[in-house]
Amino acid sequence: MTDSKLKEIFAKNIHTLRKQRNMTQGELAELLGVGVSTVSDWEKAKKLPRAGVIENISSHFSIPKSKLFEEANGRSYMGISEVAMVPVIKNAIANEDVVSLENVEKFEATPLTWVSGGEYYFIRANGDSMVNARIFDGDLLLIHAQHDVEEGEIAAVLLNGEIVLKRVFKNGGIVVLHSENPNHSPIFGNDESCSFKIIGLVKKIIIDM
């Protein structure tokens, strides 16, 4: 399903939802903490909300997130009855608010059982730095948004404006980012030439067959 089709479905559903509650666009905007112009753009099929806002809509109106992307005939995207539309984030991001519209490439229908509790997004592996962890160039990875991980876990790391994957170790209080490829040198947290921060934990690897 194309991005434009998703916008059309969401536009109809959010408009219907608002009218059923006898709400103005301004009232809905205030409820969700967004601008009136944002709600207007949703209903004109110009934009999709970010993942956190979709979560808020679902919570405020007590409906599954999947219903926001379900057509009037009851057919849901990809035929999955209970899904979340999880954003796929570009590798080189425009700003450090990772899950923002500027950084979203598209949305991916994802089983709700995969994304319960917290905020999630997908990224694509880029390059060969994690091949020994069976993560290859182009693989789609489900990330749980968080700012720290346990020793030895694989994290999504924002490194000089680009999202990369590294295994994290903490050596004497200094974070060390290891690649799963001996051709790539580790990155040390006390290296002033590298600016990085942990932005998520790798939860699943999605491989197209």
Buried (B, 14 or more C-beta within 10 A) or exposed (E): EEEEEBBEBBBBBBBEBBEEEEBEBEBBBBBBEBEBEBBBBBBEBEBBBBBBBBBBBBEEBEBBBBBBBBEEEEEBBEEEEEBBBBBBBBBEBEEEEBBBEEBBBBBBBBBBEBBEEEBBBBBBBBBBBBBEBEBEEEBBBBBBBBEEBEEEBBBBBBBEEEBBBBBBBBEEEEBBBBBBEEEBEEBEBEEEEEEBEBBBBBBBBEEEE
